[in-house]
Amino acid sequence: MTEATYKKIEVYFNSHKAAFIFLKAVYSYLPLLIYALYPVLLINNFIDVLKGGDIDDLIRTLIVPAVTFLSVSLLRILINKPRPYEAMNINPIFKKDTKGKSFPSRHSASIFTIAMASFGFSTAVGVVLIILGVLMCISRVIGGVHYISDVIAGAVYSVVLGLFGLYII
């Protein structure tokens, strides 16, 4: 997006309180909700193991998201791409002090990894989490803290690692 587009978005959300509240809820609370679902998924896998299920499913559900999170964190440090509010003359809708480390988006990577792991539990839950992940990614871009390329890269990276780590090996 261009600087002019971000400024139009900022004006819109500053003048439409209901839209701002919705965006803030998606931006702030949706990640928390999804991160809270991850322990539920782990507990479900653990209960399944206690009932005679495959312990490998539990191990993969622990290891693949951890590897994804750590590797995305390392990539962000190595690439150290500036955030939109650093590179352009814009004010992010939600104040953030982080410098650099924009690519790939760790929020995006995390939510899509959890979504991929959820497919083993329930296809419906996985689909819902993918949809919520897209919504969360949009909020990060509209909020001015990530570029579209940041959230897409985080999502694709996680889906590829999730497919490989959770369902192929």
Backbone as JSON Lines, residues from 0, in Angstrom:
{"i":0,"aa":"M","n":[0.84,-1.18,0.0],"ca":[0.0,0.0,0.0],"c":[0.88,1.24,0.0]}
{"i":1,"aa":"T","n":[0.34,2.29,-0.52],"ca":[1.08,3.55,-0.57],"c":[0.82,4.37,0.68]}
{"i":2,"aa":"E","n":[1.65,5.38,0.83],"ca":[1.49,6.29,1.96],"c":[0.11,6.96,1.91]}
{"i":3,"aa":"A","n":[-0.33,7.33,0.72],"ca":[-1.64,7.97,0.58],"c":[-2.77,7.03,1.0]}
{"i":4,"aa":"T","n":[-2.65,5.76,0.64],"ca":[-3.67,4.77,1.02],"c":[-3.72,4.62,2.54]}
{"i":5,"aa":"Y","n":[-2.55,4.51,3.17],"ca":[-2.52,4.4,4.63],"c":[-3.16,5.62,5.29]}
{"i":6,"aa":"K","n":[-2.89,6.8,4.74],"ca":[-3.46,8.01,5.33],"c":[-4.98,8.04,5.19]}
{"i":7,"aa":"K","n":[-5.51,7.56,4.07],"ca":[-6.96,7.46,3.89],"c":[-7.55,6.48,4.9]}
{"i":8,"aa":"I","n":[-6.87,5.36,5.09],"ca":[-7.33,4.35,6.06],"c":[-7.34,4.95,7.46]}
{"i":9,"aa":"E","n":[-6.28,5.67,7.81],"ca":[-6.2,6.3,9.13],"c":[-7.36,7.28,9.34]}
{"i":10,"aa":"V","n":[-7.63,8.11,8.34],"ca":[-8.74,9.07,8.44],"c":[-10.06,8.34,8.62]}
{"i":11,"aa":"Y","n":[-10.25,7.27,7.84],"ca":[-11.5,6.51,7.93],"c":[-11.72,5.98,9.34]}
{"i":12,"aa":"F","n":[-10.72,5.28,9.88],"ca":[-10.89,4.67,11.19],"c":[-10.93,5.69,12.32]}
{"i":13,"aa":"N","n":[-10.29,6.82,12.14],"ca":[-10.38,7.88,13.15],"c":[-11.74,8.55,13.15]}
{"i":14,"aa":"S","n":[-12.47,8.48,12.03],"ca":[-13.77,9.14,11.96],"c":[-14.96,8.17,12.06]}
{"i":15,"aa":"H","n":[-14.7,6.88,12.13],"ca":[-15.76,5.88,12.26],"c":[-15.48,5.01,13.49]}
{"i":16,"aa":"K","n":[-16.05,5.41,14.6],"ca":[-15.76,4.77,15.89],"c":[-16.07,3.27,15.9]}
{"i":17,"aa":"A","n":[-17.2,2.87,15.34],"ca":[-17.58,1.45,15.33],"c":[-16.56,0.62,14.53]}
{"i":18,"aa":"A","n":[-16.14,1.15,13.4],"ca":[-15.14,0.45,12.58],"c":[-13.82,0.35,13.34]}
{"i":19,"aa":"F","n":[-13.45,1.43,14.03],"ca":[-12.21,1.42,14.82],"c":[-12.28,0.37,15.93]}
{"i":20,"aa":"I","n":[-13.41,0.31,16.61],"ca":[-13.56,-0.67,17.71],"c":[-13.47,-2.09,17.17]}
{"i":21,"aa":"F","n":[-14.11,-2.34,16.03],"ca":[-14.05,-3.67,15.42],"c":[-12.61,-4.01,15.03]}
{"i":22,"aa":"L","n":[-11.93,-3.08,14.37],"ca":[-10.55,-3.32,13.96],"c":[-9.65,-3.55,15.18]}
{"i":23,"aa":"K","n":[-9.86,-2.77,16.22],"ca":[-9.05,-2.95,17.43],"c":[-9.29,-4.32,18.06]}
{"i":24,"aa":"A","n":[-10.54,-4.76,18.07],"ca":[-10.84,-6.09,18.63],"c":[-10.15,-7.18,17.82]}
{"i":25,"aa":"V","n":[-10.23,-7.08,16.51],"ca":[-9.57,-8.08,15.65],"c":[-8.06,-8.03,15.85]}
{"i":26,"aa":"Y","n":[-7.52,-6.82,15.84],"ca":[-6.07,-6.61,15.96],"c":[-5.53,-7.08,17.32]}
{"i":27,"aa":"S","n":[-6.24,-6.75,18.37],"ca":[-5.73,-7.0,19.72],"c":[-6.16,-8.33,20.32]}
{"i":28,"aa":"Y","n":[-7.43,-8.68,20.14],"ca":[-7.97,-9.82,20.88],"c":[-8.05,-11.12,20.09]}
{"i":29,"aa":"L","n":[-8.14,-11.03,18.78],"ca":[-8.18,-12.26,17.98],"c":[-6.9,-13.09,18.15]}
{"i":30,"aa":"P","n":[-5.72,-12.47,18.12],"ca":[-4.52,-13.29,18.37],"c":[-4.54,-13.97,19.74]}
{"i":31,"aa":"L","n":[-5.03,-13.27,20.75],"ca":[-5.09,-13.87,22.09],"c":[-6.03,-15.07,22.12]}
{"i":32,"aa":"L","n":[-7.17,-14.95,21.47],"ca":[-8.12,-16.05,21.41],"c":[-7.5,-17.27,20.73]}
{"i":33,"aa":"I","n":[-6.84,-17.03,19.63],"ca":[-6.27,-18.16,18.88],"c":[-5.11,-18.78,19.65]}
{"i":34,"aa":"Y","n":[-4.29,-17.96,20.29],"ca":[-3.19,-18.51,21.09],"c":[-3.74,-19.32,22.27]}
{"i":35,"aa":"A","n":[-4.88,-18.91,22.81],"ca":[-5.5,-19.66,23.9],"c":[-6.03,-21.01,23.42]}
{"i":36,"aa":"L","n":[-6.38,-21.1,22.15],"ca":[-6.87,-22.37,21.61],"c":[-5.76,-23.41,21.46]}
{"i":37,"aa":"Y","n":[-4.53,-22.95,21.3],"ca":[-3.43,-23.9,21.12],"c":[-3.27,-24.85,22.32]}
{"i":38,"aa":"P","n":[-3.26,-24.36,23.56],"ca":[-3.19,-25.3,24.69],"c":[-4.38,-26.27,24.72]}
{"i":39,"aa":"V","n":[-5.55,-25.8,24.3],"ca":[-6.72,-26.69,24.24],"c":[-6.45,-27.82,23.24]}
{"i":40,"aa":"L","n":[-5.86,-27.48,22.12],"ca":[-5.5,-28.48,21.12],"c":[-4.49,-29.49,21.7]}
{"i":41,"aa":"L","n":[-3.51,-28.98,22.41],"ca":[-2.51,-29.87,23.02],"c":[-3.15,-30.79,24.07]}
{"i":42,"aa":"I","n":[-4.01,-30.23,24.88],"ca":[-4.7,-31.04,25.9],"c":[-5.54,-32.12,25.23]}
{"i":43,"aa":"N","n":[-6.22,-31.75,24.16],"ca":[-7.02,-32.73,23.42],"c":[-6.14,-33.86,22.88]}
{"i":44,"aa":"N","n":[-4.99,-33.5,22.33],"ca":[-4.06,-34.52,21.82],"c":[-3.53,-35.4,22.95]}
{"i":45,"aa":"F","n":[-3.26,-34.79,24.11],"ca":[-2.78,-35.55,25.25],"c":[-3.83,-36.54,25.73]}
{"i":46,"aa":"I","n":[-5.08,-36.08,25.82],"ca":[-6.18,-36.97,26.21],"c":[-6.32,-38.1,25.22]}
{"i":47,"aa":"D","n":[-6.16,-37.79,23.94],"ca":[-6.23,-38.82,22.91],"c":[-5.13,-39.87,23.11]}
{"i":48,"aa":"V","n":[-3.94,-39.42,23.49],"ca":[-2.84,-40.36,23.77],"c":[-3.19,-41.25,24.96]}
{"i":49,"aa":"L","n":[-3.77,-40.65,26.0],"ca":[-4.17,-41.44,27.17],"c":[-5.21,-42.5,26.82]}
{"i":50,"aa":"K","n":[-6.01,-42.22,25.79],"ca":[-7.02,-43.17,25.34],"c":[-6.48,-44.17,24.31]}
{"i":51,"aa":"G","n":[-5.16,-44.16,24.12],"ca":[-4.55,-45.1,23.18],"c":[-4.21,-44.52,21.83]}
{"i":52,"aa":"G","n":[-4.36,-43.22,21.68],"ca":[-4.04,-42.56,20.41],"c":[-2.54,-42.5,20.17]}
{"i":53,"aa":"D","n":[-2.17,-42.02,19.02],"ca":[-0.78,-41.96,18.58],"c":[-0.06,-40.78,19.24]}
{"i":54,"aa":"I","n":[0.99,-41.09,19.99],"ca":[1.77,-40.03,20.65],"c":[2.5,-39.16,19.65]}
{"i":55,"aa":"D","n":[2.73,-39.69,18.45],"ca":[3.4,-38.9,17.42],"c":[2.6,-37.66,17.04]}
{"i":56,"aa":"D","n":[1.28,-37.75,17.09],"ca":[0.44,-36.58,16.8],"c":[0.69,-35.48,17.83]}
{"i":57,"aa":"L","n":[0.77,-35.86,19.08],"ca":[1.05,-34.89,20.14],"c":[2.43,-34.28,19.96]}
{"i":58,"aa":"I","n":[3.41,-35.1,19.67],"ca":[4.79,-34.6,19.49],"c":[4.86,-33.63,18.32]}
{"i":59,"aa":"R","n":[4.23,-34.0,17.2],"ca":[4.23,-33.1,16.03],"c":[3.51,-31.79,16.35]}
{"i":60,"aa":"T","n":[2.42,-31.88,17.1],"ca":[1.65,-30.68,17.45],"c":[2.44,-29.77,18.39]}
{"i":61,"aa":"L","n":[3.4,-30.33,19.1],"ca":[4.3,-29.53,19.93],"c":[5.48,-28.98,19.13]}
{"i":62,"aa":"I","n":[6.1,-29.83,18.34],"ca":[7.36,-29.47,17.68],"c":[7.17,-28.56,16.47]}
{"i":63,"aa":"V","n":[6.21,-28.86,15.6],"ca":[6.06,-28.08,14.37],"c":[5.76,-26.61,14.66]}
{"i":64,"aa":"P","n":[4.8,-26.27,15.53],"ca":[4.61,-24.85,15.83],"c":[5.83,-24.21,16.49]}
{"i":65,"aa":"A","n":[6.53,-24.94,17.33],"ca":[7.73,-24.38,17.97],"c":[8.81,-24.08,16.94]}
{"i":66,"aa":"V","n":[9.05,-25.02,16.03],"ca":[10.05,-24.82,14.98],"c":[9.65,-23.65,14.08]}
{"i":67,"aa":"T","n":[8.38,-23.59,13.75],"ca":[7.89,-22.49,12.9],"c":[8.1,-21.16,13.59]}
{"i":68,"aa":"F","n":[7.68,-21.06,14.85],"ca":[7.81,-19.8,15.59],"c":[9.27,-19.37,15.71]}
{"i":69,"aa":"L","n":[10.14,-20.32,16.08],"ca":[11.55,-19.98,16.25],"c":[12.22,-19.61,14.93]}
{"i":70,"aa":"S","n":[11.89,-20.34,13.87],"ca":[12.53,-20.05,12.58],"c":[12.02,-18.72,12.0]}
{"i":71,"aa":"V","n":[10.74,-18.41,12.18],"ca":[10.23,-17.12,11.73],"c":[10.88,-16.0,12.54]}
{"i":72,"aa":"S","n":[11.05,-16.21,13.82],"ca":[11.71,-15.19,14.66],"c":[13.14,-14.94,14.18]}
{"i":73,"aa":"L","n":[13.84,-16.0,13.83],"ca":[15.21,-15.86,13.32],"c":[15.21,-15.15,11.97]}
{"i":74,"aa":"L","n":[14.31,-15.53,11.08],"ca":[14.23,-14.86,9.77],"c":[13.98,-13.37,9.93]}
{"i":75,"aa":"R","n":[13.1,-13.0,10.86],"ca":[12.79,-11.59,11.08],"c":[14.04,-10.82,11.51]}
{"i":76,"aa":"I","n":[14.83,-11.43,12.35],"ca":[16.06,-10.78,12.81],"c":[17.05,-10.64,11.67]}
{"i":77,"aa":"L","n":[17.21,-11.71,10.88],"ca":[18.17,-11.7,9.78],"c":[17.77,-10.73,8.67]}
{"i":78,"aa":"I","n":[16.5,-10.71,8.32],"ca":[16.02,-9.84,7.23],"c":[15.88,-8.4,7.73]}
{"i":79,"aa":"N","n":[15.32,-8.24,8.91],"ca":[15.16,-6.94,9.58],"c":[14.54,-5.87,8.68]}
{"i":80,"aa":"K","n":[13.45,-6.22,8.03],"ca":[12.74,-5.29,7.15],"c":[12.02,-4.25,8.0]}
{"i":81,"aa":"P","n":[12.13,-2.97,7.61],"ca":[11.4,-1.92,8.34],"c":[9.89,-2.09,8.2]}
{"i":82,"aa":"R","n":[9.18,-1.61,9.18],"ca":[7.73,-1.65,9.17],"c":[7.2,-0.46,8.37]}
{"i":83,"aa":"P","n":[5.94,-0.55,7.91],"ca":[5.4,0.55,7.12],"c":[5.51,1.92,7.8]}
{"i":84,"aa":"Y","n":[5.26,1.97,9.11],"ca":[5.32,3.25,9.8],"c":[6.75,3.77,9.94]}
{"i":85,"aa":"E","n":[7.74,2.92,9.71],"ca":[9.13,3.38,9.71],"c":[9.55,3.86,8.32]}
{"i":86,"aa":"A","n":[9.09,3.15,7.3],"ca":[9.51,3.42,5.93],"c":[8.73,4.56,5.28]}
{"i":87,"aa":"M","n":[7.53,4.84,5.78],"ca":[6.69,5.89,5.2],"c":[6.32,6.9,6.27]}
{"i":88,"aa":"N","n":[5.83,8.01,5.84],"ca":[5.4,9.05,6.76],"c":[3.94,8.8,7.14]}
{"i":89,"aa":"I","n":[3.71,7.75,7.94],"ca":[2.36,7.4,8.38],"c":[2.36,7.16,9.89]}
{"i":90,"aa":"N","n":[1.17,7.26,10.45],"ca":[0.97,6.9,11.85],"c":[0.19,5.59,11.85]}
{"i":91,"aa":"P","n":[0.73,4.54,12.46],"ca":[-0.06,3.32,12.52],"c":[-1.33,3.57,13.35]}
{"i":92,"aa":"I","n":[-2.39,2.88,12.99],"ca":[-3.65,3.08,13.72],"c":[-3.48,2.69,15.19]}
{"i":93,"aa":"F","n":[-2.68,1.66,15.42],"ca":[-2.39,1.22,16.79],"c":[-0.9,1.43,17.02]}
{"i":94,"aa":"K","n":[-0.57,2.26,17.98],"ca":[0.83,2.63,18.23],"c":[1.67,1.38,18.52]}
{"i":95,"aa":"K","n":[2.83,1.36,17.91],"ca":[3.76,0.26,18.08],"c":[5.16,0.85,18.03]}
{"i":96,"aa":"D","n":[6.03,0.41,18.92],"ca":[7.37,0.96,18.98],"c":[8.42,0.06,18.34]}
{"i":97,"aa":"T","n":[8.04,-1.12,17.91],"ca":[8.99,-2.06,17.34],"c":[9.65,-1.46,16.11]}
{"i":98,"aa":"K","n":[10.95,-1.66,16.01],"ca":[11.7,-1.21,14.84],"c":[12.15,-2.44,14.06]}
{"i":99,"aa":"G","n":[11.88,-2.43,12.77],"ca":[12.3,-3.54,11.91],"c":[11.55,-4.83,12.24]}
{"i":100,"aa":"K","n":[12.12,-5.93,11.83],"ca":[11.58,-7.27,12.08],"c":[10.13,-7.4,11.61]}
{"i":101,"aa":"S","n":[9.86,-6.85,10.43],"ca":[8.5,-6.88,9.9],"c":[8.22,-8.12,9.06]}
{"i":102,"aa":"F","n":[9.27,-8.68,8.43],"ca":[9.1,-9.77,7.46],"c":[9.81,-11.02,7.93]}
{"i":103,"aa":"P","n":[9.12,-12.14,7.97],"ca":[7.69,-12.35,7.82],"c":[6.96,-12.05,9.13]}
{"i":104,"aa":"S","n":[5.66,-11.87,9.02],"ca":[4.84,-11.57,10.2],"c":[4.78,-12.79,11.12]}
{"i":105,"aa":"R","n":[5.18,-12.59,12.36],"ca":[5.14,-13.69,13.34],"c":[3.7,-13.98,13.77]}
{"i":106,"aa":"H","n":[2.85,-12.96,13.85],"ca":[1.45,-13.21,14.16],"c":[0.83,-14.09,13.08]}
{"i":107,"aa":"S","n":[1.09,-13.73,11.85],"ca":[0.56,-14.5,10.73],"c":[1.07,-15.94,10.77]}
{"i":108,"aa":"A","n":[2.37,-16.09,10.96],"ca":[2.95,-17.44,11.01],"c":[2.36,-18.25,12.16]}
{"i":109,"aa":"S","n":[2.19,-17.63,13.29],"ca":[1.67,-18.34,14.46],"c":[0.24,-18.81,14.25]}
{"i":110,"aa":"I","n":[-0.61,-17.93,13.79],"ca":[-2.02,-18.29,13.65],"c":[-2.2,-19.38,12.58]}
{"i":111,"aa":"F","n":[-1.45,-19.3,11.5],"ca":[-1.6,-20.31,10.45],"c":[-0.99,-21.64,10.87]}
{"i":112,"aa":"T","n":[0.04,-21.63,11.71],"ca":[0.59,-22.88,12.24],"c":[-0.42,-23.54,13.16]}
{"i":113,"aa":"I","n":[-1.04,-22.77,14.02],"ca":[-2.06,-23.31,14.92],"c":[-3.24,-23.84,14.1]}
{"i":114,"aa":"A","n":[-3.61,-23.11,13.05],"ca":[-4.69,-23.58,12.18],"c":[-4.32,-24.92,11.53]}
{"i":115,"aa":"M","n":[-3.11,-25.04,11.04],"ca":[-2.68,-26.29,10.4],"c":[-2.73,-27.44,11.4]}
{"i":116,"aa":"A","n":[-2.26,-27.19,12.61],"ca":[-2.29,-28.23,13.64],"c":[-3.72,-28.6,14.0]}
{"i":117,"aa":"S","n":[-4.63,-27.63,13.92],"ca":[-6.03,-27.87,14.28],"c":[-6.74,-28.78,13.29]}
{"i":118,"aa":"F","n":[-6.27,-28.83,12.05],"ca":[-6.92,-29.7,11.06],"c":[-6.89,-31.16,11.5]}
{"i":119,"aa":"G","n":[-5.85,-31.56,12.23],"ca":[-5.79,-32.93,12.73],"c":[-6.85,-33.22,13.78]}
{"i":120,"aa":"F","n":[-7.3,-32.2,14.44],"ca":[-8.35,-32.31,15.46],"c":[-9.73,-32.23,14.81]}
{"i":121,"aa":"S","n":[-9.9,-31.22,13.95],"ca":[-11.21,-30.99,13.32],"c":[-11.02,-30.13,12.08]}
{"i":122,"aa":"T","n":[-11.51,-30.62,10.96],"ca":[-11.42,-29.84,9.72],"c":[-12.17,-28.52,9.88]}
{"i":123,"aa":"A","n":[-13.31,-28.55,10.51],"ca":[-14.11,-27.32,10.7],"c":[-13.34,-26.29,11.52]}
{"i":124,"aa":"V","n":[-12.7,-26.73,12.59],"ca":[-11.91,-25.81,13.42],"c":[-10.75,-25.24,12.6]}
{"i":125,"aa":"G","n":[-10.08,-26.1,11.84],"ca":[-8.98,-25.63,11.0],"c":[-9.43,-24.58,10.0]}
{"i":126,"aa":"V","n":[-10.56,-24.8,9.35],"ca":[-11.09,-23.85,8.37],"c":[-11.45,-22.52,9.05]}
{"i":127,"aa":"V","n":[-12.11,-22.6,10.19],"ca":[-12.46,-21.38,10.93],"c":[-11.19,-20.61,11.31]}
{"i":128,"aa":"L","n":[-10.16,-21.31,11.75],"ca":[-8.92,-20.63,12.13],"c":[-8.22,-20.01,10.92]}
{"i":129,"aa":"I","n":[-8.3,-20.65,9.77],"ca":[-7.73,-20.06,8.56],"c":[-8.47,-18.75,8.23]}
{"i":130,"aa":"I","n":[-9.78,-18.78,8.31],"ca":[-10.58,-17.58,8.04],"c":[-10.24,-16.47,9.04]}
{"i":131,"aa":"L","n":[-10.16,-16.84,10.32],"ca":[-9.8,-15.86,11.34],"c":[-8.37,-15.35,11.12]}
{"i":132,"aa":"G","n":[-7.49,-16.24,10.64],"ca":[-6.12,-15.85,10.34],"c":[-6.06,-14.8,9.24]}
{"i":133,"aa":"V","n":[-6.86,-14.98,8.21],"ca":[-6.92,-13.99,7.13],"c":[-7.42,-12.66,7.69]}
{"i":134,"aa":"L","n":[-8.44,-12.7,8.51],"ca":[-8.98,-11.49,9.12],"c":[-7.92,-10.8,9.99]}
{"i":135,"aa":"M","n":[-7.2,-11.58,10.77],"ca":[-6.15,-11.0,11.6],"c":[-5.05,-10.38,10.75]}
{"i":136,"aa":"C","n":[-4.67,-11.06,9.67],"ca":[-3.63,-10.53,8.78],"c":[-4.06,-9.2,8.18]}
{"i":137,"aa":"I","n":[-5.31,-9.12,7.76],"ca":[-5.83,-7.87,7.21],"c":[-5.73,-6.76,8.25]}
{"i":138,"aa":"S","n":[-6.04,-7.08,9.5],"ca":[-5.97,-6.05,10.55],"c":[-4.54,-5.56,10.76]}
{"i":139,"aa":"R","n":[-3.55,-6.43,10.59],"ca":[-2.15,-6.03,10.77],"c":[-1.71,-5.08,9.66]}
{"i":140,"aa":"V","n":[-2.21,-5.34,8.45],"ca":[-1.87,-4.48,7.31],"c":[-2.6,-3.15,7.42]}
{"i":141,"aa":"I","n":[-3.91,-3.2,7.67],"ca":[-4.69,-1.97,7.81],"c":[-4.17,-1.14,8.98]}
{"i":142,"aa":"G","n":[-3.74,-1.81,10.03],"ca":[-3.21,-1.11,11.2],"c":[-1.89,-0.41,10.95]}
{"i":143,"aa":"G","n":[-1.25,-0.7,9.81],"ca":[0.0,-0.03,9.45],"c":[1.25,-0.62,10.08]}
{"i":144,"aa":"V","n":[1.15,-1.85,10.63],"ca":[2.32,-2.45,11.28],"c":[3.0,-3.53,10.42]}
{"i":145,"aa":"H","n":[2.34,-3.93,9.32],"ca":[2.91,-4.91,8.4],"c":[2.52,-4.57,6.98]}
{"i":146,"aa":"Y","n":[3.38,-4.98,6.06],"ca":[3.05,-4.93,4.65],"c":[2.28,-6.21,4.3]}
{"i":147,"aa":"I","n":[1.58,-6.16,3.18],"ca":[0.86,-7.35,2.71],"c":[1.84,-8.51,2.52]}
{"i":148,"aa":"S","n":[3.01,-8.22,1.99],"ca":[4.02,-9.27,1.77],"c":[4.44,-9.93,3.08]}
{"i":149,"aa":"D","n":[4.45,-9.2,4.17],"ca":[4.84,-9.74,5.48],"c":[3.86,-10.81,5.95]}
{"i":150,"aa":"V","n":[2.57,-10.49,5.86],"ca":[1.57,-11.44,6.36],"c":[1.4,-12.63,5.42]}
{"i":151,"aa":"I","n":[1.51,-12.38,4.12],"ca":[1.42,-13.49,3.17],"c":[2.59,-14.44,3.36]}
{"i":152,"aa":"A","n":[3.79,-13.89,3.51],"ca":[4.97,-14.74,3.71],"c":[4.84,-15.56,4.99]}
{"i":153,"aa":"G","n":[4.37,-14.95,6.07],"ca":[4.19,-15.68,7.32],"c":[3.17,-16.8,7.17]}
{"i":154,"aa":"A","n":[2.08,-16.52,6.47],"ca":[1.03,-17.53,6.28],"c":[1.53,-18.68,5.4]}
{"i":155,"aa":"V","n":[2.12,-18.35,4.27],"ca":[2.59,-19.4,3.34],"c":[3.68,-20.25,4.0]}
{"i":156,"aa":"Y","n":[4.6,-19.61,4.67],"ca":[5.67,-20.32,5.36],"c":[5.1,-21.33,6.36]}
{"i":157,"aa":"S","n":[4.11,-20.89,7.12],"ca":[3.51,-21.76,8.13],"c":[2.69,-22.89,7.52]}
{"i":158,"aa":"V","n":[1.97,-22.59,6.46],"ca":[1.18,-23.64,5.82],"c":[2.1,-24.71,5.23]}
{"i":159,"aa":"V","n":[3.18,-24.28,4.59],"ca":[4.13,-25.25,4.01],"c":[4.78,-26.08,5.1]}
{"i":160,"aa":"L","n":[5.29,-25.43,6.15],"ca":[5.89,-26.18,7.25],"c":[4.87,-27.06,7.95]}
{"i":161,"aa":"G","n":[3.65,-26.55,8.1],"ca":[2.59,-27.33,8.73],"c":[2.23,-28.56,7.93]}
{"i":162,"aa":"L","n":[2.06,-28.39,6.63],"ca":[1.75,-29.55,5.79],"c":[2.86,-30.59,5.85]}
{"i":163,"aa":"F","n":[4.08,-30.13,5.74],"ca":[5.22,-31.05,5.77],"c":[5.39,-31.69,7.13]}
{"i":164,"aa":"G","n":[5.45,-30.87,8.17],"ca":[5.75,-31.38,9.5],"c":[4.62,-32.12,10.18]}
{"i":165,"aa":"L","n":[3.41,-31.71,9.91],"ca":[2.28,-32.32,10.6],"c":[1.67,-33.49,9.83]}
{"i":166,"aa":"Y","n":[1.76,-33.46,8.5],"ca":[1.0,-34.44,7.73],"c":[1.82,-35.31,6.78]}
{"i":167,"aa":"I","n":[3.06,-34.91,6.48],"ca":[3.86,-35.69,5.55],"c":[4.88,-36.56,6.27]}
{"i":168,"aa":"I","n":[5.62,-35.98,7.23],"ca":[6.64,-36.8,7.92],"c":[6.04,-37.61,9.04]}
